[in-house]
Amino acid sequence: MATEALGEERPALFLRNATGLVRGWNVRDSLIYAVLATNLITLGLFEFTYAGPAFPQGQLLTSVVISAILVSFLVIAYTGLIVTIPRAGGDYVWQTRILGSGIGFVMAVTGWWFILWLWAPIYGNILAIQFFEPLWATLGSPSGAAWFGTSNGVFVVTLITIALAGVLVSLGMGGYARIQKWCIYGGGLGFLVVMVLLLFNSHASFVSSFNYEAHKLFGVNAAYQATNAAAIKAGFHAPAMGFGPLGPTLLLVPAMMFFILWPNWGATLYGEIRGASDFKRVFRGMFFGLWITTAMTVIFFLLVAKTFGWDFFQNANAAFFNGKFPLPIWPYPFMFGAWLVHNTAFQSSTRVIFAAAFDRVLPDRAAEVSEKRKVPFYSLVLMLLPAVGLAALYSYNSTFHTYTLDATLVIAVTYLFSAIAAVALPWVKPDLWRASPASKVKLLGVPVVPAAGVVTIGLLVFCLYEWLSNANYFVNNKSSLIYMASMYVLAIVLYVVARLVRRRQGIDLGLINKEIPVE
């Protein structure tokens, strides 16, 4: 029996001795990724449409700057976690190693996998509203623009979104980096062109152009005046641009998180980024990404106030918010600016699925990496296929549409647990902490990373409290909360089943999560 025991081959802790992923990005690529994640054009403008009218006494400009300052502490906390354990999987790896196997799996998989299924139809809907509808309207086809607002239109655009995301992620880190550079250059040029138009045109010129194009495209007369009148009729009175009052402005901070909370969106990818153990380089990538977006937002607000008129910008949002906007499309500021002429989600989530499979919690195949592009294709499939089904439900079932309202909330909960991990790291893993470059970063003798984690916890708890208690954020929906709770239950079931199956195979998942994954 002793000989048999000695001859038994115990399964290795990890799936294999190397992940198979390669470090295909540099820190500049991560900076571009952070700018695209904290996206003024896609998410920011959409959020301003609802946040301004919901909190009419608050100041959008001030709330954005305050939000960026607070999110900077999240950047510091995440930088500390990245340089301590620079592995693919990010939140999943840190939380399972610092807070425990079960907690880490449930929080990370729910926040980075199940919930991101919902972001495909959410982004599809936004793409239809922000791109296809204004484009078709500008090309002189109001009926074509209206089609993109139908169930069929939203579903088709969502399928385009899913297909495009699948193709881009399948290119691998190197291929994706090349595409996102062209995106940032093209987007930056477009932003610059519109800002120049706003800078060198007068308010009177804008009013004339707006009325001209609104009449030409939609047959609406005196649309500028009608927009202001519609907002006033809805009971909205636009505040003048300023810096206060502070109380109502702070209530805008949880709303701003819907677009500015994401400079760390690439945190799950740092096992594939060169220089991931260098605190300053990692910090700069996320920090400058955040503040480039913030600077663009401030410039946008100031030029809109100069040329559109701050009251008109707010009134257009309020009129749309109340269903009174004179034009049959979303009040897209960049389309309005162009009238003066008269003429990333699945990339990060796949790495969480990959990391869980590499830890043997999910089926081994999800950790397989393509030979040529080093892409975890089966992890990508696990993101794409469910997203298609949920996209159909989102497009054709108005009840399911409300289930998605708390999608951001769940990701914030994942971030919250990573912030807790950053605070707990020096005490739970003292040897790992002492060996980390993050432990050397101090201010007045106080370690910066755990302190930043405390501030981040305060920010996220404040946001979660407001989201769950204040109806003006439109996310404290009972049905949506039940749906999100069911996603956590699904994650728990998956983990329990995995634990039982692997135990029969002689694999201890708890022991795996005490070790740092191989590179």
C-alpha positions as CSV (number, residue, x, y, z in Angstrom):
1,M,0.0,0.0,0.0
2,A,2.9,2.3,0.8
3,T,4.3,1.7,-2.7
4,E,1.0,2.4,-4.3
5,A,0.6,5.6,-2.3
6,L,4.1,6.7,-3.3
7,G,3.3,5.9,-6.9
8,E,0.1,7.9,-7.0
9,E,0.3,11.1,-9.1
10,R,-1.5,14.0,-7.4
11,P,-3.0,16.7,-9.7
12,A,-1.0,19.8,-10.0
13,L,-2.3,22.9,-8.2
14,F,-2.8,25.0,-11.3
15,L,-4.0,23.8,-14.7
16,R,-0.5,24.1,-16.1
17,N,2.9,25.6,-15.3
18,A,2.3,28.8,-17.4
19,T,-0.8,30.7,-18.3
20,G,0.1,30.8,-22.0
21,L,-0.7,34.6,-22.1
22,V,1.9,37.0,-23.2
23,R,2.7,40.6,-22.1
24,G,1.4,42.2,-25.3
25,W,0.7,45.7,-24.0
26,N,2.8,48.5,-22.5
27,V,1.6,51.1,-20.0
28,R,0.7,53.6,-22.8
29,D,-1.8,51.0,-24.1
30,S,-3.3,50.8,-20.6
31,L,-3.6,54.6,-20.5
32,I,-5.5,54.6,-23.8
33,Y,-7.7,51.8,-22.5
34,A,-8.4,53.9,-19.4
35,V,-9.4,56.9,-21.5
36,L,-11.8,54.8,-23.6
37,A,-13.3,53.2,-20.5
38,T,-14.0,56.5,-18.7
39,N,-15.8,57.6,-21.9
40,L,-17.1,61.1,-22.0
41,I,-18.7,60.6,-25.4
42,T,-20.5,57.3,-24.9
43,L,-21.3,57.3,-21.2
44,G,-20.7,60.8,-19.9
45,L,-23.0,62.6,-22.3
46,F,-25.7,60.0,-21.8
47,E,-25.5,60.3,-18.1
48,F,-25.7,64.1,-18.1
49,T,-29.1,63.8,-19.9
50,Y,-30.5,62.3,-16.8
51,A,-28.4,63.5,-13.9
52,G,-28.8,67.2,-14.6
53,P,-32.7,67.2,-14.6
54,A,-32.7,64.7,-11.7
55,F,-30.6,67.0,-9.5
56,P,-31.4,70.5,-10.8
57,Q,-29.7,72.3,-8.0
58,G,-26.3,70.5,-8.4
59,Q,-23.4,71.6,-10.6
60,L,-22.3,69.1,-13.2
61,L,-18.8,70.6,-13.7
62,T,-18.0,70.6,-10.0
63,S,-19.4,67.1,-9.5
64,V,-17.2,65.8,-12.3
65,V,-14.0,67.3,-10.7
66,I,-15.0,66.0,-7.2
67,S,-15.7,62.6,-8.6
68,A,-12.3,62.4,-10.4
69,I,-10.5,63.4,-7.2
70,L,-12.3,60.6,-5.3
71,V,-11.8,58.0,-8.0
72,S,-8.0,58.9,-8.0
73,F,-7.9,57.1,-4.6
74,L,-9.4,54.0,-6.2
75,V,-6.6,54.3,-8.8
76,I,-4.0,54.3,-6.0
77,A,-5.6,51.3,-4.3
78,Y,-5.8,49.3,-7.5
79,T,-2.2,50.2,-8.4
80,G,-1.1,48.7,-5.1
81,L,-3.0,45.5,-5.8
82,I,-1.7,45.3,-9.4
83,V,2.0,45.7,-8.5
84,T,1.7,43.2,-5.6
85,I,0.0,40.5,-7.7
86,P,0.4,41.4,-11.3
87,R,-1.6,38.6,-12.8
88,A,-4.4,38.2,-15.4
89,G,-7.7,38.1,-13.6
90,G,-7.2,41.2,-11.4
91,D,-10.1,41.4,-8.9
92,Y,-10.6,37.7,-9.0
93,V,-7.0,36.9,-8.2
94,W,-6.6,39.5,-5.4
95,Q,-9.9,38.8,-3.7
96,T,-9.5,35.0,-3.7
97,R,-5.9,35.3,-2.3
98,I,-6.6,38.0,0.3
99,L,-10.3,37.6,1.3
100,G,-10.8,33.9,0.6
101,S,-11.6,31.5,-2.3
102,G,-15.4,31.6,-2.1
103,I,-15.9,35.3,-1.5
104,G,-13.4,36.2,-4.3
105,F,-15.0,33.9,-6.8
106,V,-18.6,35.0,-6.2
107,M,-17.8,38.7,-6.2
108,A,-15.5,38.7,-9.2
109,V,-17.4,36.3,-11.4
110,T,-20.7,38.1,-10.7
111,G,-19.3,41.5,-11.3
112,W,-17.0,40.7,-14.2
113,W,-18.8,37.9,-16.0
114,F,-22.6,37.6,-15.4
115,I,-23.3,41.3,-15.2
116,L,-21.2,42.1,-18.3
117,W,-23.6,40.0,-20.3
118,L,-26.1,42.8,-19.7
119,W,-23.7,45.5,-20.9
120,A,-24.0,44.2,-24.5
121,P,-27.7,45.2,-24.8
122,I,-27.1,48.3,-22.7
123,Y,-24.3,49.4,-25.0
124,G,-26.3,48.4,-28.1
125,N,-29.1,50.6,-26.9
126,I,-26.7,53.5,-26.3
127,L,-25.1,53.0,-29.7
128,A,-28.5,53.1,-31.4
129,I,-29.4,56.3,-29.6
130,Q,-26.0,58.1,-29.9
131,F,-24.7,56.9,-33.3
132,F,-27.3,55.4,-35.7
133,E,-30.3,57.6,-34.9
134,P,-28.3,60.9,-35.2
135,L,-26.5,59.6,-38.3
136,W,-29.6,58.6,-40.2
137,A,-31.3,61.9,-39.1
138,T,-28.3,63.9,-40.4
139,L,-28.4,62.0,-43.7
140,G,-32.0,63.1,-44.1
141,S,-33.8,60.0,-43.1
142,P,-35.9,60.6,-40.0
143,S,-37.9,57.4,-40.5
144,G,-34.6,55.4,-40.7
145,A,-33.5,57.1,-37.5
146,A,-36.8,56.1,-35.8
147,W,-36.3,52.5,-36.8
148,F,-33.2,52.2,-34.6
149,G,-35.4,53.1,-31.6
150,T,-37.6,50.0,-32.2
151,S,-37.1,46.6,-30.7
152,N,-35.8,45.3,-34.0
153,G,-33.4,48.2,-34.3
154,V,-32.0,47.9,-30.8
155,F,-31.6,44.1,-31.2
156,V,-29.8,44.5,-34.6
157,V,-27.4,47.1,-33.2
158,T,-26.8,45.0,-30.1
159,L,-25.8,42.0,-32.3
160,I,-23.4,44.4,-34.2
161,T,-22.0,45.4,-30.8
162,I,-21.5,41.8,-29.7
163,A,-19.9,40.8,-33.1
164,L,-17.6,43.7,-33.1
165,A,-16.5,43.1,-29.5
166,G,-15.9,39.4,-30.3
167,V,-13.8,40.3,-33.3
168,L,-11.7,42.9,-31.5
169,V,-11.0,40.7,-28.5
170,S,-10.1,37.7,-30.7
171,L,-7.3,39.8,-32.3
172,G,-5.3,39.3,-29.1
173,M,-3.7,42.0,-26.9
174,G,-1.4,43.3,-29.7
175,G,-4.1,43.5,-32.3
176,Y,-6.5,45.1,-29.9
177,A,-3.9,47.7,-29.0
178,R,-3.4,48.7,-32.6
179,I,-7.2,49.1,-33.1
180,Q,-7.7,51.1,-29.9
181,K,-4.9,53.5,-31.0
182,W,-6.8,54.3,-34.2
183,C,-10.0,54.7,-32.1
184,I,-8.4,57.2,-29.7
185,Y,-6.7,59.1,-32.6
186,G,-10.0,59.2,-34.6
187,G,-12.1,60.0,-31.6
188,G,-9.6,62.7,-30.4
189,L,-9.6,64.3,-33.8
190,G,-13.4,64.3,-33.9
191,F,-13.6,65.8,-30.4
192,L,-11.1,68.5,-31.4
193,V,-13.0,69.4,-34.5
194,V,-16.2,69.9,-32.6
195,M,-14.5,71.9,-29.9
196,V,-12.9,74.2,-32.5
197,L,-16.4,74.7,-34.0
198,L,-17.8,75.7,-30.6
199,L,-14.8,77.9,-29.9
200,F,-14.9,79.9,-33.1
201,N,-18.7,80.2,-33.5
202,S,-21.0,82.5,-31.6
203,H,-24.1,81.8,-29.6
204,A,-26.2,83.6,-32.2
205,S,-24.7,81.5,-34.9
206,F,-25.6,78.3,-33.1
207,V,-29.2,79.4,-32.5
208,S,-29.5,80.1,-36.2
209,S,-27.9,76.8,-37.3
210,F,-29.9,74.7,-34.8
211,N,-33.2,76.2,-36.0
212,Y,-32.2,75.8,-39.6
213,E,-31.2,72.1,-39.3
214,A,-34.1,71.2,-37.1
215,H,-36.5,72.6,-39.6
216,K,-34.7,71.0,-42.6
217,L,-34.4,67.5,-41.1
218,F,-37.6,67.3,-38.9
219,G,-39.8,70.2,-40.0
220,V,-39.7,71.8,-36.5
221,N,-39.9,75.5,-36.5
222,A,-38.0,77.6,-33.9
223,A,-36.6,74.5,-32.3
224,Y,-34.2,76.4,-30.0
225,Q,-37.0,78.4,-28.5
226,A,-39.3,75.4,-28.4
227,T,-36.7,73.4,-26.4
228,N,-36.3,76.1,-23.8
229,A,-40.1,76.4,-23.5
230,A,-40.6,72.6,-23.2
231,A,-38.2,72.4,-20.3
232,I,-39.9,75.3,-18.5
233,K,-43.3,73.7,-19.1
234,A,-42.0,70.5,-17.6
235,G,-41.1,72.5,-14.4
236,F,-37.4,72.6,-14.9
237,H,-35.4,75.8,-14.4
238,A,-31.8,75.5,-15.5
239,P,-29.2,76.7,-12.9
240,A,-26.5,79.0,-14.0
241,M,-23.0,77.4,-14.3
242,G,-21.1,77.7,-11.1
243,F,-19.4,75.7,-8.3
244,G,-22.2,75.3,-5.7
245,P,-24.2,74.7,-3.7
246,L,-22.1,71.8,-2.4
247,G,-24.8,69.6,-0.9
248,P,-26.9,69.1,-4.1
249,T,-23.6,68.9,-6.1
250,L,-22.4,66.0,-3.9
251,L,-25.6,64.1,-4.8
252,L,-24.5,64.2,-8.4
253,V,-21.3,62.3,-7.5
254,P,-23.0,58.8,-7.5
255,A,-24.5,59.7,-10.9
256,M,-21.1,60.7,-12.3
257,M,-19.8,57.3,-11.2
258,F,-21.7,55.7,-14.1
259,F,-19.1,57.1,-16.5
260,I,-16.0,58.0,-14.5
261,L,-15.6,55.0,-12.2
262,W,-13.8,52.9,-14.8
263,P,-10.1,54.0,-15.1
264,N,-9.2,50.6,-13.6
265,W,-11.2,48.7,-16.2
266,G,-8.0,47.2,-17.5
267,A,-6.9,45.9,-14.1
268,T,-7.8,42.3,-15.0
269,L,-5.3,42.5,-17.9
270,Y,-2.1,43.5,-16.1
271,G,-0.8,39.9,-16.3
272,E,-0.4,40.8,-20.0
273,I,1.1,44.4,-19.6
274,R,4.8,45.1,-19.5
275,G,6.0,47.0,-16.5
276,A,3.1,45.8,-14.3
277,S,5.4,45.6,-11.2
278,D,6.4,49.3,-11.5
279,F,4.1,51.4,-9.2
280,K,4.7,54.7,-10.9
281,R,4.1,53.4,-14.4
282,V,0.9,51.5,-13.5
283,F,-0.4,54.5,-11.5
284,R,0.3,56.9,-14.4
285,G,-1.6,54.7,-16.9
286,M,-4.8,54.8,-14.9
287,F,-4.4,58.2,-13.3
288,F,-3.7,60.1,-16.6
289,G,-6.5,58.2,-18.3
290,L,-8.9,59.4,-15.7
291,W,-7.8,63.0,-15.8
292,I,-7.6,63.2,-19.5
293,T,-11.3,62.4,-19.6
294,T,-11.9,64.9,-16.8
295,A,-10.1,67.6,-18.7
296,M,-12.0,66.9,-21.8
297,T,-15.3,67.1,-19.8
298,V,-14.4,70.5,-18.3
299,I,-13.4,71.8,-21.8
300,F,-16.7,70.5,-23.2
301,F,-18.8,72.1,-20.5
302,L,-17.1,75.5,-20.9
303,L,-17.4,75.6,-24.6
304,V,-21.0,74.3,-24.6
305,A,-21.9,77.1,-22.1
306,K,-20.2,79.7,-24.4
307,T,-21.8,78.6,-27.7
308,F,-25.0,76.5,-26.9
309,G,-25.8,78.4,-23.8
310,W,-25.6,76.5,-20.5
311,D,-29.4,76.9,-20.0
312,F,-30.1,75.5,-23.4
313,F,-27.9,72.4,-22.8
314,Q,-29.6,71.8,-19.5
315,N,-33.0,72.5,-21.0
316,A,-32.5,70.1,-23.9
317,N,-31.6,67.3,-21.5
318,A,-34.6,68.2,-19.2
319,A,-37.0,68.3,-22.1
320,F,-35.7,64.9,-23.4
321,F,-35.8,63.5,-19.8
322,N,-39.5,64.5,-19.5
323,G,-40.4,63.3,-23.0
324,K,-41.0,66.9,-24.2
325,F,-38.0,67.4,-26.5
326,P,-39.2,68.9,-29.8
327,L,-37.0,66.7,-32.0
328,P,-37.6,63.0,-32.3
329,I,-34.0,62.0,-31.3
330,W,-31.7,62.3,-28.3
331,P,-30.2,65.8,-27.9
332,Y,-26.7,64.8,-29.0
333,P,-24.4,67.8,-28.3
334,F,-21.8,66.7,-30.9
335,M,-24.4,66.4,-33.6
336,F,-25.6,69.9,-32.7
337,G,-22.0,71.2,-32.8
338,A,-21.6,69.6,-36.3
339,W,-24.7,71.4,-37.5
340,L,-22.6,74.6,-37.3
341,V,-21.0,73.4,-40.5
342,H,-24.4,73.1,-42.3
343,N,-23.3,70.0,-44.1
344,T,-14.5,48.3,-24.3
345,A,-16.3,45.4,-22.3
346,F,-15.5,41.9,-23.0
347,Q,-11.7,42.2,-23.1
348,S,-11.4,42.5,-19.4
349,S,-14.1,40.1,-18.4
350,T,-12.6,37.2,-20.4
351,R,-9.5,37.4,-18.2
352,V,-11.6,36.8,-15.0
353,I,-13.1,33.7,-16.6
354,F,-9.7,32.6,-17.7
355,A,-8.2,33.1,-14.3
356,A,-11.0,31.1,-12.6
357,A,-10.5,28.3,-15.0
358,F,-6.8,28.4,-14.5
359,D,-7.5,28.0,-10.8
360,R,-9.6,25.0,-11.8
361,V,-12.9,26.5,-10.5
362,L,-14.4,26.7,-14.0
363,P,-13.9,23.9,-16.6
364,D,-10.3,23.6,-17.9
365,R,-11.3,24.5,-21.5
366,A,-12.1,28.1,-20.5
367,A,-8.4,28.5,-19.8
368,E,-7.2,27.3,-23.2
369,V,-5.3,29.9,-25.1
370,S,-5.0,30.1,-28.9
371,E,-1.5,29.3,-30.2
372,K,-1.2,32.3,-32.6
373,R,-2.9,35.2,-30.8
374,K,-2.8,34.0,-27.2
375,V,-6.5,34.6,-26.7
376,P,-8.7,32.6,-24.3
377,F,-11.3,31.9,-27.0
378,Y,-13.6,29.7,-24.9
379,S,-13.7,32.4,-22.2
380,L,-14.7,34.8,-25.0
381,V,-17.5,32.4,-26.1
382,L,-18.7,32.2,-22.5
383,M,-19.2,36.0,-22.7
384,L,-20.6,36.3,-26.2
385,L,-23.3,33.6,-26.4
386,P,-25.2,34.4,-23.2
387,A,-25.0,38.1,-24.2
388,V,-26.9,37.3,-27.5
389,G,-29.8,35.7,-25.6
390,L,-30.0,38.5,-23.0
391,A,-29.9,41.0,-25.9
392,A,-33.0,39.5,-27.3
393,L,-34.8,39.7,-23.9
394,Y,-33.6,43.3,-23.5
395,S,-34.9,44.3,-26.9
396,Y,-38.2,42.6,-26.9
397,N,-39.2,42.4,-23.3
398,S,-39.8,45.7,-21.5
399,T,-39.9,43.9,-18.1
400,F,-36.4,42.5,-18.6
401,H,-35.3,45.9,-19.6
402,T,-35.8,47.1,-16.0
403,Y,-33.7,44.1,-14.7
404,T,-30.5,45.8,-16.1
405,L,-30.9,49.0,-14.0
406,D,-28.6,47.8,-11.3
407,A,-25.8,46.6,-13.6
408,T,-23.4,49.3,-12.5
409,L,-24.2,48.7,-8.8
410,V,-22.9,45.1,-9.0
411,I,-19.6,46.2,-10.6
412,A,-19.2,48.8,-7.8
413,V,-19.7,46.0,-5.3
414,T,-16.8,44.1,-6.9
415,Y,-14.6,47.2,-6.7
416,L,-15.7,47.6,-3.1
417,F,-14.3,44.1,-2.2
418,S,-11.1,44.8,-4.0
419,A,-10.8,48.1,-2.0
420,I,-11.3,46.0,1.2
421,A,-8.6,43.6,-0.1
422,A,-6.2,46.6,-0.5
423,V,-6.8,47.6,3.1
424,A,-6.5,44.1,4.4
425,L,-3.4,43.1,2.4
426,P,-0.7,44.3,4.9
427,W,-2.4,42.3,7.7
428,V,-3.6,39.2,5.9
429,K,-0.5,38.7,3.7
430,P,2.3,40.5,5.5
431,D,5.1,38.8,3.7
432,L,3.5,39.5,0.3
433,W,3.0,43.1,1.3
434,R,6.5,43.7,2.5
435,A,7.9,42.3,-0.8
436,S,5.5,44.5,-2.8
437,P,6.7,47.9,-4.3
438,A,3.4,49.3,-3.0
439,S,4.6,48.9,0.6
440,K,7.3,51.5,-0.1
441,V,4.9,54.2,-1.1
442,K,4.2,56.3,2.0
443,L,3.0,59.8,2.9
444,L,4.2,61.1,6.3
445,G,5.1,57.6,7.2
446,V,1.6,56.2,6.4
447,P,1.3,53.5,3.6
448,V,-0.6,55.2,0.8
449,V,-2.3,52.1,-0.7
450,P,-4.3,51.0,2.4
451,A,-5.2,54.6,3.1
452,A,-6.5,55.0,-0.4
453,G,-8.4,51.8,0.0
454,V,-10.2,53.3,3.0
455,V,-11.2,56.4,1.0
456,T,-12.4,54.2,-1.9
457,I,-14.5,52.1,0.5
458,G,-16.1,55.4,1.8
459,L,-16.8,56.5,-1.8
460,L,-18.4,53.2,-2.9
461,V,-20.4,52.8,0.3
462,F,-21.8,56.4,-0.2
463,C,-22.6,55.6,-3.8
464,L,-24.3,52.3,-3.0
465,Y,-26.3,53.9,-0.2
466,E,-27.5,56.7,-2.5
467,W,-28.3,54.3,-5.4
468,L,-30.3,52.1,-3.1
469,S,-32.2,54.8,-1.2
470,N,-32.7,57.6,-3.7
471,A,-35.1,57.1,-6.6
472,N,-33.5,59.9,-8.6
473,Y,-30.7,57.6,-9.7
474,F,-33.2,55.2,-11.3
475,V,-31.4,52.1,-10.1
476,N,-33.2,51.1,-6.9
477,N,-35.6,48.9,-8.7
478,K,-36.9,45.9,-6.8
479,S,-37.1,43.6,-9.8
480,S,-33.5,44.5,-10.9
481,L,-32.2,43.9,-7.3
482,I,-33.8,40.5,-7.3
483,Y,-32.3,39.7,-10.7
484,M,-28.8,40.8,-9.5
485,A,-29.2,38.7,-6.3
486,S,-30.0,35.7,-8.5
487,M,-26.7,36.3,-10.3
488,Y,-24.9,36.0,-6.9
489,V,-26.8,32.9,-6.2
490,L,-25.7,31.4,-9.5
491,A,-22.1,32.2,-8.7
492,I,-22.4,30.5,-5.3
493,V,-23.9,27.4,-6.9
494,L,-21.1,27.3,-9.5
495,Y,-18.5,27.6,-6.8
496,V,-20.0,24.9,-4.5
497,V,-20.4,22.5,-7.5
498,A,-16.8,23.2,-8.6
499,R,-15.5,22.6,-5.1
500,L,-17.3,19.2,-4.8
501,V,-16.2,18.1,-8.3
502,R,-12.6,19.1,-7.8
503,R,-12.5,17.5,-4.4
504,R,-13.4,14.1,-6.0
505,Q,-10.6,14.7,-8.4
506,G,-8.1,15.2,-5.5
507,I,-7.9,19.0,-6.0
508,D,-8.3,21.4,-3.1
509,L,-9.5,24.8,-4.4
510,G,-8.9,26.4,-1.1
511,L,-5.2,25.4,-1.3
512,I,-4.9,26.7,-4.8
513,N,-6.2,30.2,-3.7
514,K,-3.4,30.4,-1.1
515,E,-0.8,30.5,-3.9
516,I,0.0,33.2,-6.4
517,P,-0.8,32.1,-9.9
518,V,2.1,31.4,-12.2
519,E,2.8,33.8,-15.1
